């Protein structure tokens, strides 16, 4: 005779039964949190995968986008902090960022670039406004699309151009063809790291080092929606959270992790929700709105200065080019490009300054654009005319020899608690003997 097994009312899945059916009563013991969303628009677009067969029966994958693709473009949200002059300055940095990348694309097509080029088209407001929120003593570590942040922190456009062209006058003297350079002496910039997420624990370490020297500083770095899934990202944020370090992490949620759409990259609705698991504040902003980005970054920087720990900022926008210049982004549905092109951060900010706030007259705006174009042309000439490095120079800079430089504490000698000076062997140490 068959024996009936007693079925438990609650499965090990929490609020779901093993057969996939939902429980009739929700679990009211679950905690709920809210993440501030500063956007004036929450696009309801959704990307899904379609599989088609060609005439030979071979399967091909393509993506389609659904949702309200005709939604009106929202206005720029007024900043809590920025003055008229500061807004115009950020706008100028964004223009420099855009036109520098256009110049880079042209020199690449002329065969003057060694390797590839990475663009931040559509992400200029995020890069420039976030870096603009840092104080002089704060530190930052950009990623490959944050070339605008370099301009804000004092690098010239020719520095980035020469770096991509591996010229002798580049920051690495021709030893690298991408963005792997920094400046820890004057600009407090840590060099980008190719392994995604590794900059996060490094910057947490910078904040810890400053604290040991008696300073609470903000340390800003960036990660994409794809890189946010790496294990070292979790480890770095968790360490910063536990130690109350001033990490300002900008998650550039640009909808495509290389060629993988967000819907196939993570399950949560918003990446800012992950801040809950770390026990730190999270906030969502429109990454194409410079005022929203600046305000969120400024609040996070001030929290860091007060010693209140890290902040996770999710900036939502669209990467308007492929992963790099070799990637035509044919996998992105064209209607999606069309939707986000209407939300171009520079065009929106220009409209805000010229037509809405009337802080820039049309003539003044034209003169500003003309001046930026002149500067970029001059910087391009400097980069193109810089010589290639001499072969024998490759031997230099490999090792630190003959006391070529001295590494000193940035803010003062670390504060160390004095102990008794005594040492007591543990039971384990005695056992191992």
N, C-alpha and C positions, 0 to 999 in steps of 0.2 A: 504494500500500500504506500502510495506516495505521501511524503510528509510535507505539509504546507510550511513554508518559511515565513516568519513574522517580518513584515516590511516596516522598516523604521520610518517614522513620520518626517524625520529630518535627514537629508543626505549629507555626505561629507563636503558637498559643494557649497554649503552655506544656504543661499536662498534659491538654489536650483536643484531639482531632483535629477537623479542619474539618467532618467529617460528623456531629459530635455524640457519637460513641462515646467512652467513656473509654479511656485507655491502660491496659494490663494491669498495668504496674508504676508505683507512685507515685514522685514525685520526692522523694528523701530529702534533697535539698539545700535544700528549703524550710524556713525557720525556723518554729518554733512557740513561742507564748507562752501564758501563763495570766493571766487576769484574776480576782482574788479576788471571790468572790460570797458576801456575808455573809448572804444571805437564809436563812431557815429553811424557805422554801417556794419552789419554782420552778413557777408555774402553767403547765400545758401547753395553755392555751387557744389556739385558732387561729381567725382570722376569715377567711371567704372570701365572695366575691361571687356572688350569684345574680341571674339576669335572668329576669323574668317578663313575660308578655304579658297585657294586659287584654282584655276582650271586643271592643275595637275594634282589637286587634292592636298597640297601642302597647307598647313595651318599658319596663319599670321595673326599676331596680336596687335590690336590698336586700342586707343583710349577714346572714350566719348565723355563729354561734360554735359550735365543737365543742371537746371536751376534758372533763376531769373537773370538772364544775361543782359537784359535791357535796363537794369536798375539804374537810377540816376546817381551821378557821382556826388558823394557827400561833401560838405564844406570842410575847410580846415578848422580844427578846434583851437580857439584862442588859448595861448599859453598863460600859465599862472605866473611865470617868471620872466619870459623873454621881453626885452625892450624892442622898439622899432629898429635900432641900430644892430642889435644882436640878431634879429630875424634876417636882416639884409646880409649880414656877415655869413650866416649859415647858408643862405641862398647862394652867395658867391662861391662858397666851398663846394656846394652841390654842383654848380655849373663847372667849376674846375675839375671835379671828379668825372663828370660826364664827358667833357671835351678832351680830357687827358686820355680816357679810354678809347674815344674815337680816334685820336692820334695814334694810340698804341695799335689799334686794329689796322690802321693804314700802314704803319711801318712793318707790321707782321706780314701783310700782303706784299710788301716790297722785298721780303726776304731778309729783313734786318734783325729779326728777333730770333734768339737761340731758344728753341723749345716752344712751348705753348703760351697762351695768354688767357687769363681768367678775368671775367667781367662782373661788375656789380650793377648792371643796367636794371633800373627799377628799385634799387636798394640804396640810392644815394642819401635819402633822408635818414635812413637808419644809421648808416656809417658816420655821416657828418654830425648829425644832431646829438648822437650818443657821445661821441668823443668830445664834442663841444661842452658837454656837461661836466667834464672832469676838471679838477683844479690842477695847478701846475705840478704839485708834488704827487699827484695820483699817477698810477701806472696803467698801462694798457697793453694788450697783445692782440693784434688784428688777425683776421683770417684772410684767405685769398681774395674775397670780394670786398674787403673793408679798406680799399685803397684811399677812399675819401677821408678816413680817420687819420691816415698818415699826413695828409695835407693840413688838417686841422691842428695836428700836433707839431707842425713846423717843417716837415719834409717838403722838398720841392718836387714838382712833377717830373723834372729831369732825373731825380733820384730813382723813381719807379721805372721810368722809361729806360734808363741806362742799365738798371738791374735786369730787366727783361732782355736787353740786348747784350748782356754780359760784357759791358764795357769796362775799361780800366778805371774810370772815374766813378763807377757805381759803388754803392755802399759796401759791397763785398769784393770790390776790385776785380770783378769778372769771374769770381769763383762760384757763382750760382746764377741761374737764368730765370728764377721766379722771385717770390716775395720773402725768401728766407733771410731777412736781415733785421737788425734791431739797433737800439741805441740806449744803453742803460746808464750812460753818463749824463746826457743833457735832456733827452726827451722822455725818459722813463718808459721805453718801449722794449718789450720782450719779443724776440724773433718768433714768427709763426712756426708751428710744428706741423708737419704733414700728417702725422697720425692724429686723426680727429678725436677731440676730447682731451688730449694730453695737456693742452694749455691750461685747462681748468685747475688741476692740482698744482701746476707750476705757479699760477697766479695766486692760488691760496697760500703757497709757500712764500711768495713775495710779501703778501699781507702779514703773514706770521712773522717774517723777518723784520718788517717794519715795527710790528708790535713789540718784539723783543728789544727794539731800539727806542721804545717809548712813544711810538706814533701809531695812530689809527688812520689808515689811508684807504682809499677806494682803489680796487684793482678790477679793471674791466676787460672782459674778453667775450668772444662770440662763438656760437656753435649753430650749425644748421639743423633742420628737422631730422635729417638722416644721421648726422653725427651725434645727435642727442640720444641715440639708442645705444651708444657704446658704453661698455662697463666702466671705463675710466671716467666718463662723465659723471656717473653716479658717485663713484668713489671721491672725486674731487669736490663735488657739491656737498656731499655728506660730511666730508672733513671740514670744509669751510663753515657749514652749519653748526656742527658740534663745537667748533672752536670760536664761533661768532666772529669770523673773519670777513672783511669788507669786500667780498666778491660781488661784482655786478655782472651777472651773466645775461647777455642778450641772445636769446634764441631767435635766429632769423628763420622764421617759419615761411619759407618761400615756395612751398607746395610741391617741390620735386627734389627728392634725394637722388641726384644724378638723373636717372630716367624712371625712378619709382615714385608714383604719386603718394601723397600723404595718406590716403585711405588704405594703402597697402603697406605703409611703413609703421603705423602705430594705431592702437585701438581707441585711445581716449579722444574726446572731442577737441580739447585744447591742450597743447603741451604745457601751458602754464599750470595745469592741474597737478603736474608732477611736483610742483613746489610743496604741495600739501604733504607728500610723503617725506620730504626733507625737513618739514617743520619750519619753513621760511616763507616770507611773503612772495606771492606771484601776481603778476599783472599782465593784462593783454592790451596792446596798443595797435593802432593802424600804422604799419611800418612805412607807409607812403606819406604820412603826416608828420612833418618835422617837429611841429609843436608838441604833439603827443609823445613822440620819442624823447624829446628833450626833457619834458616834465617828468616822465617816468624815470629817466636816467638821473635827473637832478635829485629827485626824492631818494633814489637808491644810493647815490653818492653821499648824501647828507646822513643817511642811516649808517653808512660805513664809517663816516667821520665820527659819529657818536658811539661807535663800537657796538652797534646793534646787529651786526652780522650781514649775511648775504641777501640778495634779492634776485629773483628770476623774472626777466622781462621777455614776454613773447611778443615779437613784432611780426605781424602778419602782412604778407605782401606776395609778390610774384617775381620769380627770377625770370627776367625777360629775354635771356639768351640761354644757350645750352650750358652744360657744365663747364666747358672751356671752348676755345675758338674752334677746336676740331669737331665739336658736337653741334649739329644743325638743329637739334631739339625737334626733330620731325615727329617724335612721339607725343608732343603736346598738342591737344586739339586747338585748331586755329581760333574758334570762338573764345577760348580761354585767354589767348593772347589779346584778342580784341577787347575783351572785358577789362583787363588790367591795363591796357594801353591808355584807356580813358582815365585811368587813375595814376598816370605818370606823376611821380613825386615833384619833379621840377616844374612841370606845367601847372600843377595844382598850387604850388607855393608861389609861383609867378603871378597867377591869377589872384591869390590871396593878398599879395603885397601891392600889386598894381591896381586891381579893380575893387577888391573888397575893402582893404584898409586904406588904400590910396597913400601908402608910405613911399611908393616909388612912382614917379611920373613915367609915362611911356618913353619919353626921351631919355630920362635917367636910366631906365631899364635897358634901353638899347645901348647906351654908352657903357653900362656895366658889362653886358654881354660882349661888346666889342673889345673891352679891356681884357676880359678873360681869354678871348680868342687870341689876342696879341701875346699875352703871357704864355699861353700854351704853345704857340708857334715858336717863341723864343726858347722855351724849354725843350721843345722837340729838336731845334737846331743844335742846342748844347749836347743833347744826347746823341744825335746822329754824328756829330763831329768829334765826339770823344773817341780816342783810339782804342783798339782792342788791346788787352793786356799782353805784355811781352811774355813769351813762353817761360823764360827763366824766373819770372816773378811767382810762378806756381809753388816754388819751394817756401816762400815766405808765409808766415801766418799759420803754419801747420801746428807748431808748438810754441808755447810761451817760453822764450829763451832769454837769458841774461837780464832777467828782471824787467822785461819790456813794459810791464804795467803792474801796478799794485792795486789789489782789490781792497777797498776800504768800506766800512759801514757807511750807509748813505745818510743816516740821521743821528748817529752817535753810537757809542759802544753799547752792546747788548746789556740789558739789566739782568744780572744773575743773582739768585738768592744764595747766600753763603751757607754752606752746611757745616756740620761738626768736624768734618775732615776724617772721621773714623770710618772704617769699613768692616762690616761683619759678614763672614762667610755664611751663605745660606745652606740649608740642609742638603739641597740638590747639589751644590758645588762640592760639598764634603763627600757626598755619595759618589759623584763622578770621579773623584780622586782615587 
